[in-house]
Amino acid sequence: MKNRIKVLRAERDWSQADLADRLGVSRQTINAIETEKYDPSLPLAFKIADIFQQRIEDIFMPDQNA
């Protein structure tokens, strides 16, 4: 699944660790989501959307090649 988390983090000048702390997950989890190696659970996706004040579908997009 494609996502815009890295861009949204950069707009706020947050590190992966900053975002991880806000979400209550590890920095490695953020890295895995950003590099598309891990798809977040639905509750985590909602938390991410809430933190960035965006809709889930504006952050996560289906991978057309999958």
Phi and psi in degrees as a GROMACS rama.xvg file:
@    title "Ramachandran Plot"
@    xaxis  label "Phi"
@    yaxis  label "Psi"
@TYPE xy
-76.2893  154.032  LYS-2
-154.353  165.192  ASN-3
-111.674  19.5245  ARG-4
-61.166  -43.3982  ILE-5
-59.672  -42.5365  LYS-6
-65.4629  -45.183  VAL-7
-64.4179  -37.9734  LEU-8
-62.5443  -46.7628  ARG-9
-60.8429  -38.2117  ALA-10
-61.1209  -26.4912  GLU-11
-103.146  -0.166424  ARG-12
59.2838  40.6938  ASP-13
-101.311  140.479  TRP-14
-82.3282  170.269  SER-15
-59.6376  -39.1447  GLN-16
-64.4816  -39.0598  ALA-17
-59.3259  -48.4074  ASP-18
-65.4276  -42.7204  LEU-19
-58.0463  -44.1574  ALA-20
-60.9751  -41.3942  ASP-21
-66.3864  -30.5664  ARG-22
-93.8435  -13.9985  LEU-23
75.5172  32.3379  GLY-24
-126.947  175.695  VAL-25
-82.4054  158.23  SER-26
-61.1103  -35.1084  ARG-27
-62.8894  -33.7558  GLN-28
-63.7953  -44.2962  THR-29
-61.915  -44.2575  ILE-30
-60.1231  -44.8231  ASN-31
-64.2847  -37.6155  ALA-32
-67.6751  -46.1477  ILE-33
-62.3305  -36.3179  GLU-34
-88.8867  7.86127  THR-35
62.6299  29.788  GLU-36
-94.5573  -10.9045  LYS-37
-147.142  131.333  TYR-38
-96.1261  128.784  ASP-39
-68.298  154.879  PRO-40
-64.6402  162.553  SER-41
-61.2933  -44.2691  LEU-42
-59.7254  -39.2156  PRO-43
-68.4058  -39.4164  LEU-44
-60.5486  -39.8627  ALA-45
-64.8775  -39.6074  PHE-46
-63.9956  -42.1551  LYS-47
-61.5911  -46.8748  ILE-48
-60.3891  -40.8393  ALA-49
-65.1179  -43.7782  ASP-50
-61.536  -40.5135  ILE-51
-89.0576  -1.13001  PHE-52
53.2827  48.9715  GLN-53
-135.629  165.619  GLN-54
-78.5687  150.633  ARG-55
-54.4493  -44.2055  ILE-56
-69.9054  -11.9922  GLU-57
-88.8637  -10.5918  ASP-58
-106.326  -41.65  ILE-59
-112.09  133.784  PHE-60
-129.343  144.192  MET-61
-64.6878  145.133  PRO-62
-79.4022  114.15  ASP-63
-65.0237  -20.8087  GLN-64
-89.2592  -5.33689  ASN-65
